[in-house]
Amino acid sequence: MSSSEPSLQRIPPFMSLGSARSGSKYAAGPVSPTVSGAYQPIKVVSHSLSVVSRETDVRSEEVALDNLDDGSPIARELAKETKRREKLLGRKLPRPAKTRILTVANQKGGVGKTTTTVNIAAALASAGLNVLVVDIDPQGNASTALGVPHHADVDSIYDVLINDYALAEVVATCPDVKNLLCAPATIHLAGAEIELVSLVAREQRLRRALDVYAETRAQNGDSRLDYVFIDCPPSLGLLTVNAFCAANEVLIPIQCEYYALEGLSQLLKNIEMIQKHLNGDLVVSTILLTMYDGRTNLAAQVAADVREHFPEQVLKAVVPRSVRVSEAPSYQQTVMTYDPSSTGALSYLEAATEIAERR
């Protein structure tokens, strides 16, 4: 098959990735003390909804769902979520004609850059696509979520940018998701901003490293990468500039709160400068609304404002606030493997599907 012919990959069922939820410390049910002082699980009895454990068989779960009042909010939400899953189950994702390199950036911290990077990358990789995550955030959170070591003694993206290491020397495989690779970040990156100042072609070093890596894979007979996601630090320094120069697309996660909107205009001005002077091919292709709380009017208003100003860039998928998404990194996993049946995993799978089908 030639590289120009699009091939199709099938998304596996949600539970095919496995789940750490049943073995996590958060999965334990409530307990109550007995007379002897030992703790026993509380048996919760409800006339309207049966409490079903993860060990309960599928038939029992179906009976519990059947007992729900069809007009209740829980029943409506379950029905809506089931329809969303049915649309994605077995969905085929197109392989891009050439490698798509997306920089995930927003100078405001805590908007979900790293979470978005690792979960969308994991969702695409689980569909059979070849994905690389480049972690250029000194905190190394993306490396943690993908289960890749990133202590100070590990060769990392710092060595690629500063010491001219080949990217192939530092790339590691994610243990939980096939086809997912990661170039880890270490604490040494914290000083890279200063060290890059005196280097030749300081803005283009990551781009050259990715080009050489692509050639190396071709020479070794490895299939080309379909997606590269670059996780940026919450700043607009030289590390982020390197990411903008290396990419052809920008993915901006926006938290559904006012402060996130305030910083978006400054980010767009910086991207415009990069387009004029360093990378004319760069475009803002994708905006993802994260941490959406449907109970608040503010979240709905922010979402409406963003969609009004960027109708073509904003994804239809919206990532809600989710405990499971927050828990997953503590087990060095993405939510796609930690709890693939969760609402957060479903939302990121929808976002990944939409990104893949856009171009």
N, C-alpha and C positions, 0 to 999 in steps of 0.2 A: 504493500500500500504506500503510495507516495505521500509526502508530508503535506501536500496541498489538499488531499482528500480528507474531509472531516470524518472522523470515526466516532462511534457512539459508545458510551459506557453506561452501564445500568447501575442505578442507585440500589444498594442492597436493602433488605428490610431493616427497620430501625434496630431490632434486637440482635442483628447479625454481628454487630461490633462487640457485643458483650457489655455488661454493666458492672461497675464497682459498687453500685448503690447498695446491693444486698449485703455486701461485706463491709460497708463503711460504718464508722462509729455513729454516724448521724441517722442510720436506718433503724436503730433500736427503738422499740416502742416504749411508752410510759411505764413506770414501775411503781409499786407500792410496797411498803414494809409489811411483813407478816408478824405474828406474835413473837416468833423466835428471833426476829431481827433480820431474817433473810428477805431478799427482794424478789417479788414475783410480778410478772406482767399484769397490768390492769386489763380486764376484759370490758371493752366499751360496748354498750348495748344501745342501739338507736332504732326507733320504730320506722324512721324514714329512710335510713341509709345504713347498710351493713358495712362494717369496717373490715376490709379485706387485706390480709398480709401478703407480702411478696411471694410467700410459699404456696398461697392458695392456687388451686388449679384454674385454668382458663374458664371452665364451665361455671365455677362458683363466682368468678368475677362477672361473667355475663348475667348471672342471676341477680347479683347485687345491682348492676346497672339497670336491669329491667325493673327493679323495685323503685327506681327514682321517679319522682313526679316529672312528667314531661314538661311541665310549665315552670319548673324551678330554675333558678339561675345556674345551678351546678349542672343540671341536665342539658340546658342550652349550651353551656360552655363546652361540655364533653362532646355534644353532637357537632359543634363547630370545629373542635379540634380533630375529631375523627374524620371529618370531610377534608380537612387540610392534609392529614396523613395519607388519605386515600389518593389525593391528587399527586403526591410525591412518590408513592410506593411504585417501584419499577420504572420510574421516570428515567429517560435516557438523556445524558448530558453530552453536548457536542464537544469534541476536542478542538481547540482553537487552531487556526491555520499556522500560527507562529506563537512563540512564547509570549505570554502576556505578563508584564512586570508591573505590579501595583504597589505603590507606596501608601501605607496606611498612616496618615498624619493628622494631627491636630495639636496645636501648641498648648491647649488647655489639658491639664492632667485629669485623670479619672473619668474620661468619657467613654472608655471601652475600646481603646486602640488595640491593646494586646489581646484582650478577650476576643475581639472581632477577628484579628489576624489568625490566631491559632484555630479558632472554631470553623471559620470559613475554609481555611487551608485543610483542616481535617475532613470536613464534609466533602470537598472536592477530591481529596486523595482516596476517601472511602468509596468513591464512585469509579475508581480506577485511573484517575488522572495523576500525572507526575507533578508533584508540588514541592517547592523549596521555600522555606521561611528563613529570611535573613534578619537576625535580631541585632539591631544597632542601638538598642537602649541599654545604657550601662547597668540598669537594674536587672536585666536578664530575665524578666518575667516570662517572656515567650519561651525561652529555653527551659524554664522550670515547668511550664504547662505541658510542654512536649516531652518531658522526661529525659532531656539531654543534659549531661553534666556541664556545668559552666563555672567551676571553681577557678581560682587564680592560676592554677598550673595547667589548665586546659588551653590548647591552641584555639584561638577564637577569631572572630571577625576583626578584632583589634590588630592581630598579627597580619591580616590581609591588608588592612588599610595603612598601617604604619610600617611594618617590617617586610612588605612585599611577598608574603606567603601566598601560595596558590589557594584558591577557594576550595579546591578538591581536598586539600590537606586538613581542613578544619570542619568540613561538612560531616554531620552525624545523622544516623537514621533514627527516626522516632520509633520507640519500641512498641507502641500500641497501634499504629496505623501504617499499613503497608503503603509504599510509594510516597511517604512524607519524609522529607529531609529538612534538616535545620543547621544553619551556621550559627553557633551559639555566641552569646556576648558574655564578657567577663567584666569585673570591676575596673580593669585597665582602661576600658573605654571612657571612664570618667575624665581622664587626662588627654584623651585623643583630640579633643577640640583644640587644645593649645598646640599639640604636636603637629597637627595638620597644617597649621598656619604657615610654617616654613617649608612645606613640601611642594614639589613641582606638581602642577595639575591637581591640586588638592581637592577640587570639586568633582573630578572625574575618576577617582581611584576605585570606587565601588563599581562603577559602570565597566571599567576595563577588566576588573576581576570577574564580573559576571560573563563578559564576552569570552574571556579565556576559558572559563569553566564550561561554557557551552561547547567550545571547540574541543576541549578535553573529552567530554562525554561522547561527542561524535567520533573522535579518534578511537575511543575504547569500545565503540559499538553499542553504547548505552542509548536508550531512547531519549529524545530531547525532553526538556522540561516543558510542561504545559502552562504552569503558573509559577511566578515568583512573587512572594509577599514580603515587603520590607517593613518591619515594625520599628517605628521611629520613637525617639524620646520626646517628652512633652516640652519641646523648645524649637527654636528656628535657627539653630547653630549650624556648624559645618557638617555635622553628622546627618542632619535632616537635609541639608543642601545636597550632600552626596546621594541621598536616597532619591531626591527629586531628579537629579541628573541621570541616575541609573534607570529610572522608570519611564514608561510611556503613559501610565494612568495614575491618578490619585484617587484613593478611597478615603473619604472623610467620615468617621463616626461622629455623630452629634448626639449628645445627651439632651433629653427633652426638658431642658431648663434654660432660663434666660441667659445665664453667664456663657453657656455654650454658643448661643447666637452672637453674643457680643464679640467673641474671639474669632468667629468665622470670617468676618470682613478683613481682619488683619492677615489671616492665613491666605485668603484669596489674593490679597495684594502681593504677598511674598511669592505665591505661585506664578502670578503674572510677571514678576521680575525674572524668575527663573525661565519662563517661556521666552522672554525677550532676549536674554543675554546668554543662557547656558543650554537650554533644552527646548527647542521650538516644537518638539513632538509631544510635549507633556500636555495632558488634558485632565480636567476633573471629570471623571467618568461616572463616579458612584458616590452617593451620600446615603449612609445608613443611620436611621434613627434608633438609638439605644436607650436602655433603662427607662422604657416607656411605662408610665403608671396610668392606666386607663381610668382610675378613680378620681384623677385630678383634672380640673379644667385647664391648668397651666400646661400640662403635657400635651393635651389636645390642641391648644392654641399654638404652642411652639411647632408641633408637627404640621399644622395647617399653614403656618407662616413659611416654614422651610419648603413645603411642597409648592406653595404659591410662587416663590422666588426661583426654585430649581425644579421645575416639573419633570424634566427629562432625566435628571441625575438621581433623584431620590427613589430608592427602591420601595416597592409596595410592601415588602416584608418589614416588620417592625419587631425589634427585640425588646421584650418586656423585662422588668426587674425579675430576677429569678435566683432563688437560694441555691439551686443546683449548679447554676453557672458560677456562682461565687465559691462553692465548695470544691469544685473540680480541681483547681490548681493545688489545693492542699494535698491531693493524692497524685500530683504530677501528671495530670491528665487534662484533656479537653472535656467539655461536657458531652461531646459526641461519643466518647467512650465511657465516661463516668456514668452518665445516665441518658442514653440515647432516646428514652421514652419521655423525657421531660419536655416541658413547653419551651424552654430555652434552646434545647437541641433542635426541636422542630423549627423554631424561628430562624436559627442559623442555617439549617439545611434549606429552608425556603430562600434565604438571602443568597446562599451559594448557587442554588439552581438558577435564580434570576440573573446573577452575574454571568454564569456560564452561557446562558441563552441570549444575553444581550448582544454579544459580538462573536 
